Amino acid sequence: MPESRADTPPVTAVPDAAMPPRQLLRALFDTAVDAVTAERCIPADSVGEPVAGRTLIVAVGKAAAAMASVAAGMVPGSLSGLVITRHGHSGPPHHLPSDFEVIEAGHPVPDADSLAAATRALALVRRLGPEDRLLALVSGGGSALLTLPVPGVSLADKQAVTRALLRSGATIAEINSVRKHLSTVKGGRLAVAAAPARVTTLIISDVPGDDPSFVASGPTVADHTTLETAREILAHHRIALPENVAAALDDPANETPAPAMVRGEVLVVARARDALVAATRLAEDQGYAVTDLGDHLEGEARQLGAEHAALALQLAADGRAHAILSGGETTVRVTNPDGRGGRNLEYLLGLAIALDGAPRIHAIACDTDGIDGTEDNAGAIVAPDTLARARTLGLDAQAMLDANQAYPFFEALGDLIVTGPTRTNVNDLRAILIAPEGADQHCTL
């Protein structure tokens, strides 16, 4: 059920100083991202008490460079570090200690660098003693970046299973449940390898519900799924497995460690809710009554877009200024292997088609890590004239959505949002703005 801000008085007009919709939409996204950066979200006391030995930082995920940069300045005593992030997601503006190792690897499908990263991480944590500490800094994307398959399963096998899961429409929790049981580092195994050292884990969550065991497949967090869970997920999505992968998922030796074996402190320092709160404040300051749909939405992207269009049309009927905000991670069922466009673009195209040019309604949907799927954009913007401009260019919106071609659709319109890596990741931010009647001057794009 939508969570409407009951304490917000009815709004009949946008203030004269309000930003035009396109400008406000981008500001909502930028504000949301800024609220969940490592600089803002890692508390000074979160790295724990000093240890008698040394501290090893292992940072993995799209926010790894930023998290390591911030945490390194807070850790007293002897310190070393390994940063594992996506290709192109390290370096300035974040500056790491000169002796920190950095490995950039493949995402969303692992590559040979992912193997090297996991191998190096295991080697480092196994050297820790009882007076040492592992400070694990975990963020979304880590599942692909930190990859070391169980015996009998090759990198090629892992890549094939990952691609099949991504194309099937499986949720991130389902995908990571499978990944944990084909890995020697996920599902708490990295923490077990670090014993008897103290383990502290700080997490920027990109998963709906913020279960820390699913962020980056929980390398230092106890797992509550099983081999049977993984098999059921693959069967449900009708994913054909190589014989050696099926055998691995039948082997009790590949069950994740018992929770009692995975010890340590776990703290989620940033999540989608924090981003939504920041965006809500800005929207309200701009005169919009906010309807918060929650930070954990899942489902087929294009279908959710159509559902949100129906809600927007319903709210628009009262003539007032409204903002509909939501977060979470939708899915895309890929029917065209050559298609281009991530879940945010498919959501927006589904939204635009359902709105059918309705006046006063604008929208944005972007991934807070700056990358929607595998393309170079974070997301895009929809306006009342989106479909009309597309027809002028000879574009058939429905046909392009059916062919998983949302990227070329929005690229042709010049409506892509390109930010580059943001060095954080709490998943998607979606915002729909409904301008009040009689305020068309504020709708200029």
C-alpha positions as CSV (number, residue, x, y, z in Angstrom):
1,M,0.0,0.0,0.0
2,P,1.3,3.5,-0.8
3,E,2.6,5.4,2.3
4,S,1.3,8.9,2.0
5,R,2.7,11.7,4.1
6,A,-0.3,12.5,6.2
7,D,1.4,15.5,7.9
8,T,1.8,17.3,4.5
9,P,-1.0,19.8,3.9
10,P,-2.8,19.7,0.6
11,V,-0.9,21.5,-2.1
12,T,-2.8,23.3,-4.9
13,A,0.1,25.0,-6.6
14,V,3.9,24.7,-7.0
15,P,5.7,27.7,-5.3
16,D,6.8,30.4,-7.8
17,A,10.5,29.5,-7.0
18,A,10.0,25.8,-7.8
19,M,12.3,24.1,-10.3
20,P,10.9,23.0,-13.6
21,P,10.1,19.3,-13.6
22,R,13.2,18.1,-15.5
23,Q,15.5,20.0,-13.3
24,L,13.7,18.9,-10.2
25,L,13.8,15.2,-11.3
26,R,17.5,15.3,-11.7
27,A,17.9,17.2,-8.4
28,L,15.9,14.5,-6.6
29,F,18.2,11.8,-8.0
30,D,21.4,13.7,-7.2
31,T,20.1,14.4,-3.6
32,A,19.2,10.8,-3.1
33,V,22.6,9.6,-4.2
34,D,24.5,12.2,-2.1
35,A,22.6,11.0,1.0
36,V,24.0,7.4,0.7
37,T,27.6,8.1,-0.1
38,A,30.3,6.5,2.0
39,E,31.4,10.0,3.2
40,R,28.0,10.6,4.7
41,C,27.1,7.1,5.9
42,I,30.1,5.5,7.6
43,P,30.0,6.6,11.2
44,A,33.4,7.5,12.8
45,D,32.9,4.8,15.5
46,S,31.7,2.0,13.1
47,V,35.1,0.5,12.5
48,G,35.2,-0.8,16.0
49,E,37.7,-0.6,18.9
50,P,41.5,-0.8,18.2
51,V,42.9,-4.3,18.0
52,A,46.3,-5.4,19.3
53,G,47.4,-6.7,15.9
54,R,46.7,-5.3,12.5
55,T,43.6,-4.4,10.5
56,L,43.0,-5.7,7.0
57,I,40.4,-3.9,4.9
58,V,38.8,-5.9,2.2
59,A,36.4,-3.7,0.3
60,V,34.2,-5.3,-2.4
61,G,31.5,-3.8,-4.6
62,K,30.7,-0.7,-6.6
63,A,31.2,1.5,-3.5
64,A,34.4,-0.2,-2.5
65,A,36.8,2.6,-3.4
66,A,34.8,5.2,-1.5
67,M,34.2,3.0,1.5
68,A,37.8,2.1,1.8
69,S,38.9,5.7,1.4
70,V,36.7,6.8,4.2
71,A,37.3,3.8,6.5
72,A,41.1,4.0,6.1
73,G,41.1,7.4,7.7
74,M,39.3,6.0,10.8
75,V,41.3,2.9,11.6
76,P,44.1,3.3,14.2
77,G,47.2,1.2,14.1
78,S,48.6,-1.1,11.5
79,L,46.5,-1.2,8.3
80,S,46.5,-2.8,4.9
81,G,43.9,-3.1,2.3
82,L,42.4,-4.7,-0.8
83,V,39.8,-2.9,-2.9
84,I,37.8,-4.9,-5.4
85,T,35.4,-3.0,-7.7
86,R,34.0,-2.8,-11.1
87,H,36.1,-1.8,-14.1
88,G,36.3,2.0,-14.1
89,H,34.9,2.4,-10.5
90,S,38.2,3.1,-8.6
91,G,40.4,6.1,-8.6
92,P,39.6,9.8,-8.2
93,P,37.8,11.5,-6.5
94,H,38.6,8.9,-3.8
95,H,42.2,8.6,-2.7
96,L,43.4,5.3,-1.1
97,P,46.5,4.7,0.9
98,S,49.4,4.1,-1.5
99,D,50.0,0.6,-0.3
100,F,46.4,-0.6,-0.8
101,E,45.9,-3.1,-3.6
102,V,43.2,-2.4,-6.2
103,I,41.6,-5.0,-8.5
104,E,39.0,-4.0,-11.0
105,A,36.8,-6.9,-12.2
106,G,33.8,-7.8,-14.4
107,H,30.1,-6.9,-13.6
108,P,27.4,-8.1,-13.9
109,V,29.1,-11.2,-15.3
110,P,32.3,-12.2,-13.6
111,D,35.6,-12.4,-15.5
112,A,39.2,-13.6,-15.0
113,D,39.9,-10.6,-12.8
114,S,37.0,-11.7,-10.5
115,L,38.8,-15.0,-10.0
116,A,42.1,-13.1,-9.2
117,A,40.3,-10.9,-6.8
118,A,38.7,-13.7,-4.8
119,T,41.9,-15.7,-4.8
120,R,43.8,-12.7,-3.4
121,A,41.2,-11.9,-0.8
122,L,41.2,-15.5,0.5
123,A,45.0,-15.5,0.7
124,L,45.1,-12.3,2.7
125,V,42.4,-13.2,5.2
126,R,44.0,-16.6,5.9
127,R,47.1,-14.8,7.1
128,L,45.2,-13.1,9.9
129,G,45.7,-14.1,13.5
130,P,43.7,-13.9,16.8
131,E,44.9,-10.4,17.5
132,D,44.0,-9.1,14.0
133,R,40.8,-7.8,12.5
134,L,39.2,-8.1,9.1
135,L,37.2,-5.0,8.2
136,A,34.9,-6.1,5.3
137,L,33.3,-3.2,3.4
138,V,30.6,-4.6,1.3
139,S,28.4,-3.1,-1.4
140,G,26.2,-4.2,-4.3
141,G,28.0,-5.7,-7.3
142,G,30.3,-7.8,-5.1
143,S,28.8,-11.1,-6.2
144,A,30.3,-10.8,-9.7
145,L,33.4,-9.0,-8.6
146,L,34.4,-11.7,-6.0
147,T,34.1,-15.0,-7.8
148,L,35.9,-18.3,-7.1
149,P,33.7,-21.3,-8.1
150,V,33.6,-24.5,-6.1
151,P,35.6,-27.5,-7.3
152,G,34.4,-28.9,-10.6
153,V,32.7,-25.7,-11.7
154,S,34.6,-23.4,-14.1
155,L,34.5,-19.7,-14.7
156,A,32.7,-20.3,-18.0
157,D,30.1,-22.4,-16.1
158,K,29.6,-19.6,-13.6
159,Q,29.3,-17.0,-16.4
160,A,26.7,-19.1,-18.2
161,V,24.6,-19.6,-15.1
162,T,24.8,-15.9,-14.2
163,R,23.7,-14.8,-17.7
164,A,20.8,-17.2,-17.6
165,L,19.6,-16.0,-14.2
166,L,19.9,-12.3,-15.3
167,R,17.8,-12.9,-18.4
168,S,15.2,-15.0,-16.6
169,G,13.7,-12.3,-14.5
170,A,14.9,-13.8,-11.3
171,T,15.2,-11.4,-8.3
172,I,18.5,-10.4,-6.8
173,A,17.8,-12.6,-3.8
174,E,17.2,-15.6,-6.0
175,I,20.3,-14.9,-8.1
176,N,22.5,-14.6,-5.0
177,S,21.0,-17.7,-3.4
178,V,22.3,-19.7,-6.3
179,R,25.7,-17.9,-6.4
180,K,26.4,-18.6,-2.8
181,H,26.2,-22.4,-3.4
182,L,28.6,-22.3,-6.3
183,S,31.2,-20.2,-4.5
184,T,34.2,-20.7,-2.1
185,V,34.0,-17.2,-0.8
186,K,30.3,-16.2,-0.6
187,G,27.7,-17.2,2.0
188,G,29.9,-16.4,5.0
189,R,32.9,-18.4,3.7
190,L,35.3,-15.4,3.7
191,A,34.6,-14.8,7.4
192,V,35.2,-18.4,8.2
193,A,38.5,-18.2,6.3
194,A,39.5,-15.2,8.4
195,A,39.1,-17.0,11.8
196,P,40.3,-16.6,14.5
197,A,40.6,-12.9,13.6
198,R,37.8,-10.5,14.6
199,V,35.5,-9.7,11.7
200,T,33.6,-6.4,11.3
201,T,31.3,-5.9,8.2
202,L,30.0,-2.5,7.1
203,I,27.4,-2.7,4.3
204,I,25.8,-0.3,1.8
205,S,22.7,-2.3,0.9
206,D,21.4,-2.6,-2.6
207,V,18.9,-5.4,-2.0
208,P,15.1,-5.0,-1.3
209,G,14.6,-5.6,2.4
210,D,18.2,-4.9,3.3
211,D,19.0,-8.5,4.3
212,P,22.8,-8.3,4.7
213,S,23.3,-11.9,3.7
214,F,22.2,-11.1,0.2
215,V,24.3,-8.0,-0.4
216,A,27.2,-9.2,-2.6
217,S,26.0,-12.7,-1.6
218,G,27.2,-12.1,1.9
219,P,30.9,-13.1,1.9
220,T,31.2,-12.4,5.7
221,V,27.5,-12.9,6.7
222,A,25.8,-16.1,7.7
223,D,23.6,-17.6,5.0
224,H,20.0,-18.8,5.6
225,T,19.5,-20.4,2.2
226,T,20.4,-24.0,1.2
227,L,21.4,-26.1,-1.7
228,E,17.8,-27.1,-2.0
229,T,16.8,-23.4,-2.2
230,A,19.2,-22.9,-5.1
231,R,17.9,-26.0,-7.0
232,E,14.3,-24.8,-6.6
233,I,15.1,-21.4,-7.9
234,L,16.8,-22.8,-11.0
235,A,13.9,-25.2,-11.6
236,H,11.3,-22.4,-11.2
237,H,13.0,-20.3,-13.8
238,R,13.6,-23.3,-16.1
239,I,17.3,-22.8,-16.3
240,A,19.2,-25.7,-17.9
241,L,22.4,-26.4,-16.1
242,P,25.7,-28.0,-17.3
243,E,26.1,-31.4,-15.7
244,N,29.0,-30.4,-13.5
245,V,27.0,-27.4,-12.1
246,A,24.0,-29.7,-11.4
247,A,26.4,-32.1,-9.7
248,A,27.9,-29.3,-7.6
249,L,24.4,-28.3,-6.4
250,D,23.7,-31.9,-5.4
251,D,27.0,-32.1,-3.4
252,P,26.5,-31.6,0.4
253,A,30.1,-30.3,0.6
254,N,28.9,-27.1,-1.2
255,E,26.4,-26.2,1.5
256,T,27.2,-22.8,3.0
257,P,28.7,-22.8,6.5
258,A,26.4,-23.1,9.5
259,P,25.5,-19.7,11.0
260,A,27.3,-20.5,14.2
261,M,30.6,-20.7,12.2
262,V,30.2,-17.2,10.8
263,R,31.0,-14.8,13.6
264,G,31.4,-11.1,13.6
265,E,29.7,-7.7,13.8
266,V,27.5,-6.6,10.9
267,L,26.2,-3.1,10.3
268,V,24.2,-1.7,7.4
269,V,25.3,1.9,7.1
270,A,23.2,3.0,4.1
271,R,20.1,1.7,2.3
272,A,17.4,2.8,-0.1
273,R,15.3,4.2,2.6
274,D,17.9,6.9,3.3
275,A,17.9,7.9,-0.3
276,L,14.1,8.1,-0.4
277,V,14.0,10.2,2.8
278,A,16.4,12.7,1.2
279,A,14.4,12.9,-2.0
280,T,11.1,13.3,-0.1
281,R,12.4,16.3,1.8
282,L,13.4,18.0,-1.5
283,A,10.1,17.2,-3.2
284,E,8.1,18.6,-0.2
285,D,10.3,21.7,-0.1
286,Q,9.3,22.2,-3.7
287,G,5.6,22.1,-2.9
288,Y,4.7,18.5,-3.8
289,A,2.7,16.2,-1.6
290,V,4.7,12.9,-1.5
291,T,3.3,9.4,-1.9
292,D,6.0,7.0,-0.8
293,L,5.5,3.5,-2.3
294,G,8.4,2.0,-0.4
295,D,12.1,1.2,-0.9
296,H,11.7,-2.6,-1.6
297,L,9.6,-2.8,-4.8
298,E,10.3,-5.7,-7.1
299,G,8.6,-7.3,-10.1
300,E,8.7,-7.0,-13.9
301,A,10.0,-3.5,-14.7
302,R,7.5,-2.7,-17.5
303,Q,4.6,-3.9,-15.6
304,L,5.5,-1.8,-12.5
305,G,5.8,1.2,-14.8
306,A,2.2,0.6,-16.1
307,E,1.0,0.2,-12.5
308,H,2.6,3.5,-11.5
309,A,1.1,5.2,-14.5
310,A,-2.3,4.2,-13.3
311,L,-1.6,5.7,-9.9
312,A,-0.2,8.9,-11.3
313,L,-3.3,9.4,-13.5
314,Q,-5.5,8.8,-10.4
315,L,-3.6,11.4,-8.3
316,A,-3.6,13.9,-11.2
317,A,-7.4,14.0,-11.2
318,D,-7.5,16.2,-8.1
319,G,-5.4,19.0,-9.9
320,R,-2.8,19.2,-7.1
321,A,0.9,18.8,-7.1
322,H,2.0,15.3,-6.3
323,A,5.3,13.3,-6.2
324,I,5.4,9.5,-6.3
325,L,8.7,8.1,-5.0
326,S,9.9,4.5,-4.8
327,G,13.0,2.4,-4.6
328,G,14.0,-1.3,-4.9
329,E,15.1,-3.5,-7.8
330,T,12.8,-4.6,-10.6
331,T,13.6,-7.3,-13.1
332,V,13.6,-7.6,-16.9
333,R,12.8,-10.7,-18.8
334,V,15.1,-10.7,-21.9
335,T,13.5,-12.1,-25.0
336,N,15.9,-10.4,-27.4
337,P,19.6,-11.4,-26.8
338,D,20.6,-8.3,-28.8
339,G,18.4,-5.9,-26.9
340,R,19.8,-2.9,-25.0
341,G,18.4,-1.3,-21.9
342,G,18.3,-1.9,-18.2
343,R,15.4,-2.2,-15.8
344,N,15.0,1.5,-15.3
345,L,14.6,2.2,-19.0
346,E,12.1,-0.6,-19.4
347,Y,10.2,0.7,-16.4
348,L,10.1,4.2,-17.9
349,L,9.1,3.0,-21.3
350,G,6.3,0.9,-19.8
351,L,5.3,4.0,-17.8
352,A,5.3,6.3,-20.9
353,I,3.2,3.9,-22.9
354,A,0.6,3.6,-20.2
355,L,0.5,7.4,-19.6
356,D,-0.1,7.9,-23.4
357,G,1.0,11.6,-23.3
358,A,-1.0,12.6,-20.2
359,P,-0.3,16.2,-19.4
360,R,1.5,17.5,-16.3
361,I,3.3,14.1,-15.6
362,H,7.1,13.7,-15.7
363,A,9.2,10.9,-14.3
364,I,12.8,9.7,-13.7
365,A,14.1,6.3,-12.9
366,C,17.9,5.8,-12.3
367,D,20.2,3.3,-10.6
368,T,22.0,5.0,-7.8
369,D,25.3,3.3,-8.9
370,G,25.2,5.3,-12.1
371,I,24.8,2.2,-14.3
372,D,21.4,0.8,-15.5
373,G,22.1,-2.8,-16.5
374,T,25.2,-2.9,-18.7
375,E,25.0,0.4,-20.5
376,D,26.6,3.7,-19.8
377,N,23.5,5.5,-18.4
378,A,22.0,5.6,-15.0
379,G,18.5,5.9,-16.3
380,A,16.3,8.4,-18.2
381,I,13.5,10.9,-18.0
382,V,9.9,10.7,-19.3
383,A,7.8,13.8,-20.2
384,P,4.3,14.3,-21.5
385,D,5.7,14.7,-25.1
386,T,7.9,11.5,-25.0
387,L,5.7,9.4,-27.2
388,A,4.9,12.3,-29.6
389,R,8.6,13.1,-30.1
390,A,9.3,9.4,-30.6
391,R,6.7,9.1,-33.3
392,T,8.2,12.2,-35.1
393,L,11.5,10.2,-35.2
394,G,9.7,7.1,-36.5
395,L,10.0,5.1,-33.3
396,D,7.4,2.6,-32.2
397,A,7.5,2.6,-28.4
398,Q,5.6,-0.6,-27.9
399,A,7.6,-2.5,-30.5
400,M,10.9,-1.3,-29.0
401,L,9.8,-2.3,-25.5
402,D,8.8,-5.8,-26.8
403,A,12.3,-6.1,-28.4
404,N,14.1,-5.0,-25.2
405,Q,15.3,-1.9,-27.0
406,A,14.6,0.8,-24.4
407,Y,18.1,2.2,-24.6
408,P,18.1,3.2,-28.3
409,F,14.6,4.6,-27.7
410,F,15.7,7.1,-25.0
411,E,19.0,7.6,-26.7
412,A,17.3,8.8,-29.8
413,L,15.2,11.3,-27.8
414,G,18.2,12.6,-25.9
415,D,16.6,11.7,-22.6
416,L,19.2,9.4,-21.1
417,I,20.8,10.4,-17.7
418,V,24.5,9.7,-17.8
419,T,26.4,10.3,-14.5
420,G,29.3,7.9,-14.6
421,P,30.1,5.8,-11.5
422,T,28.7,7.3,-8.3
423,R,30.7,5.0,-6.0
424,T,27.7,4.1,-4.1
425,N,24.8,1.7,-4.7
426,V,21.4,1.4,-2.9
427,N,19.6,0.4,-6.1
428,D,17.0,2.3,-8.0
429,L,15.3,5.6,-7.4
430,R,12.0,6.3,-9.2
431,A,10.2,9.6,-9.0
432,I,7.0,10.7,-10.8
433,L,6.1,14.4,-10.6
434,I,2.5,15.6,-11.2
435,A,2.3,19.3,-11.7
436,P,-0.8,21.2,-10.5
437,E,-3.4,22.4,-12.9
438,G,-2.7,26.0,-14.0
439,A,1.1,25.7,-13.4
440,D,2.1,24.7,-17.0
441,Q,4.8,27.3,-16.9
442,H,6.6,25.1,-14.5
443,C,6.5,22.1,-16.9
444,T,8.9,23.6,-19.5
445,L,11.6,21.2,-20.4
